[in-house]
Amino acid sequence: MQALTIGKVAERVGVGVETVRFYERKGLIKPPRRGESGYRQYSEDLVARLRFIQRAKTLGFSLKEIGELLDIRHDPTTTCRDIQRRAEVKLSDVEEKIKGLRRMSKVLTKLIAECAGDGPTSACPILEALDVEGEKG
């Protein structure tokens, strides 16, 4: 198996070198071995692991959750149902975020419609609404 440089690994995964180092600091990937030259040498397996991390991130999993998925992936007591439950929890989180974004969209649409777009900022209905909301919080 050919050893890869951090630059080659990052290039293959489509991330920056600093991202690879960041994942190492967070414990998502193990520190690489060093060759006789002292340079870090990464394996092809790392490329697959980093791709897994990137795909999990695009589905909304946090780095902590990704770490847990990576850990339990090789746990013989873990079942597919365990993973499915985690995915269901993540889906529920995503759906809640979507609901929140839809509420924000409705409020912003209403505020934009109420604003004539001219006049002094002291009479701006958008700023007034933000002041009123701030007083409630």
Phi and psi in degrees as a GROMACS rama.xvg file:
@    title "Ramachandran Plot"
@    xaxis  label "Phi"
@    yaxis  label "Psi"
@TYPE xy
-82.3463  134.67  GLN-2
-77.4417  142.36  ALA-3
-112.632  149.672  LEU-4
-81.0559  163.592  THR-5
-61.7211  -35.1623  ILE-6
-63.569  -42.6239  GLY-7
-65.7399  -41.5248  LYS-8
-60.7117  -50.1313  VAL-9
-59.3086  -42.5264  ALA-10
-62.2872  -45.3643  GLU-11
-63.6787  -34.258  ARG-12
-86.3512  -24.1278  VAL-13
86.4435  32.2295  GLY-14
-126.879  170.552  VAL-15
-83.564  159.872  GLY-16
-57.6641  -39.6847  VAL-17
-63.96  -30.1837  GLU-18
-65.219  -43.0078  THR-19
-61.0502  -45.2223  VAL-20
-64.1979  -39.0843  ARG-21
-60.9805  -46.2853  PHE-22
-62.8167  -33.8472  TYR-23
-65.9518  -45.2294  GLU-24
-62.7431  -33.8608  ARG-25
-80.1706  -5.3037  LYS-26
84.162  9.8038  GLY-27
-78.2919  -24.447  LEU-28
-131.125  150.63  ILE-29
-80.1735  149.718  LYS-30
-59.4214  137.726  PRO-31
-75.7984  160.487  PRO-32
-75.7767  160.604  ARG-33
-110.648  138.793  ARG-34
-78.2387  -179.375  GLY-35
-59.949  -29.5293  GLU-36
-75.1482  -13.1651  SER-37
94.9103  -9.19528  GLY-38
-76.1616  147.161  TYR-39
-68.703  139.735  ARG-40
-125.063  118.713  GLN-41
-102.231  150.301  TYR-42
-98.1096  164.132  SER-43
-63.3041  -30.0473  GLU-44
-59.3435  -33.4194  ASP-45
-63.5964  -36.2168  LEU-46
-59.1024  -45.9027  VAL-47
-62.963  -41.7351  ALA-48
-63.907  -43.3752  ARG-49
-65.6209  -36.8806  LEU-50
-64.385  -40.0405  ARG-51
-58.236  -47.8329  PHE-52
-59.813  -45.4857  ILE-53
-63.9503  -43.0253  GLN-54
-65.5225  -40.5367  ARG-55
-63.912  -38.5967  ALA-56
-62.0823  -40.6367  LYS-57
-66.6067  -20.1763  THR-58
-90.8609  2.79684  LEU-59
95.601  2.74372  GLY-60
-71.885  138.23  PHE-61
-75.685  166.424  SER-62
-62.1968  -36.6557  LEU-63
-62.6909  -45.5523  LYS-64
-65  -38.0156  GLU-65
-64.4995  -42.0752  ILE-66
-58.7022  -41.6305  GLY-67
-64.9923  -42.1807  GLU-68
-61.6725  -42.4898  LEU-69
-64.1542  -38.709  LEU-70
-68.4943  -46.4333  ASP-71
-79.3472  -13.571  ILE-72
-56.0277  -35.6267  ARG-73
-105.417  11.56  HIS-74
-86.0711  117.57  ASP-75
-65.2439  -15.5187  PRO-76
-88.1132  -9.80693  THR-77
-82.084  137.972  THR-78
-111.482  167.252  THR-79
-59.7123  -34.0883  CYS-80
-61.9444  -37.0135  ARG-81
-60.8535  -42.5665  ASP-82
-68.4051  -40.4903  ILE-83
-59.8333  -41.3802  GLN-84
-60.9785  -42.1864  ARG-85
-62.8503  -40.4084  ARG-86
-66.6327  -36.1989  ALA-87
-64.7688  -41.2147  GLU-88
-62.7773  -42.7111  VAL-89
-64.5487  -41.0104  LYS-90
-61.0372  -42.3728  LEU-91
-61.2443  -42.9691  SER-92
-60.3411  -44.8884  ASP-93
-63.0325  -43.4997  VAL-94
-63.3528  -38.1203  GLU-95
-63.8006  -40.9921  GLU-96
-63.5493  -39.8479  LYS-97
-62.7273  -43.0696  ILE-98
-59.4733  -44.039  LYS-99
-62.1213  -42.1568  GLY-100
-65.4571  -37.3946  LEU-101
-65.8563  -39.0531  ARG-102
-62.6244  -44.9759  ARG-103
-60.3477  -41.7341  MET-104
-61.4861  -43.9332  SER-105
-61.9487  -45.8774  LYS-106
-63.9104  -45.99  VAL-107
-63.1473  -40.5012  LEU-108
-60.645  -43.2058  THR-109
-64.6746  -45.5295  LYS-110
-63.613  -41.6745  LEU-111
-63.5388  -39.7569  ILE-112
-66.6675  -31.8937  ALA-113
-77.3034  -17.2199  GLU-114
-91.7409  125.865  CYS-115
-74.165  -21.9508  ALA-116
89.2388  -2.24542  GLY-117
-133.391  170.776  ASP-118
98.0846  174.025  GLY-119
-73.5722  153.922  PRO-120
-65.5731  -21.4988  THR-121
-66.6768  -17.5131  SER-122
-111.009  16.3648  ALA-123
-76.3159  120.321  CYS-124
-65.2026  -26.6122  PRO-125
-68.513  -48.6431  ILE-126
-64.0436  -39.0044  LEU-127
-61.4944  -42.3649  GLU-128
-64.9463  -37.3944  ALA-129
-67.4444  -37.2389  LEU-130
-63.0769  -43.4055  ASP-131
-64.4734  -44.2766  VAL-132
-63.5107  -38.3258  GLU-133
-62.769  -35.3857  GLY-134
-69.0433  -30.7038  GLU-135
-72.7188  -33.4682  LYS-136
